[in-house]
Amino acid sequence: MSEQEQKPTVVKGFTTPSRRFAVGQTVTAADVAGPVPFDRWVELEHIALPKPAKAGKGSKAAPTEPDAA
């Protein structure tokens, strides 16, 4: 799965009135129904959002040499 396709992932198992979510499961806001909204599960650290892709990840900058004066 590429970084652009990453989805929020359950890092601490939790349940809602209609579903149980296991560690490692990918979820969306539409999956979480009940009195506790998706954003609150993120704040409670039960769901981890994907990290933003770094610009230029595939290319490394050449190391710079210190100026010899």
C-alpha positions in Angstrom: 0.0 0.0 0.0 1.5 3.3 -1.0 1.5 6.3 1.4 -1.2 8.1 -0.5 -3.5 5.1 0.1 -2.9 4.9 3.9 -5.9 5.1 6.1 -6.4 5.7 9.8 -5.5 2.7 11.8 -6.8 1.4 15.2 -3.9 1.4 17.7 -6.0 0.5 20.8 -9.0 -1.7 20.4 -12.4 -0.2 21.1 -16.1 -0.9 20.6 -19.1 1.2 19.6 -22.7 0.2 20.1 -22.7 -1.5 16.7 -19.1 -2.6 16.1 -15.9 -3.8 17.6 -12.6 -2.5 16.2 -9.4 -4.5 16.6 -5.8 -3.3 16.7 -4.3 -2.9 13.2 -7.7 -2.5 11.5 -8.1 0.4 9.1 -11.1 2.6 9.7 -12.8 5.7 8.3 -15.1 8.2 9.9 -18.0 6.5 8.2 -17.1 3.2 10.0 -17.4 4.7 13.5 -21.0 5.2 14.5 -22.3 6.0 18.0 -22.2 8.6 20.7 -18.4 9.1 20.5 -17.4 10.7 17.1 -14.4 9.6 15.0 -12.4 12.7 15.9 -12.8 12.0 19.6 -11.4 8.4 19.2 -8.4 10.1 17.5 -8.0 12.4 20.5 -8.2 9.5 22.8 -5.4 7.8 20.8 -7.4 4.8 19.8 -7.1 5.7 16.2 -3.8 6.9 14.5 -4.1 9.1 11.5 -1.6 8.4 8.6 1.5 10.6 8.7 1.7 13.2 5.8 4.0 12.2 3.0 7.4 13.9 3.1 8.2 16.0 0.0 11.0 14.4 -2.1 11.1 11.2 -0.1 12.5 9.2 -3.0 15.5 11.5 -3.6 18.1 12.1 -1.0 20.1 15.3 -1.0 23.8 14.9 -1.5 25.7 15.4 1.7 27.4 18.8 1.9 31.0 19.1 2.8 32.1 21.7 5.4 33.9 24.7 4.0 37.6 24.3 4.3 38.9 27.8 4.8 
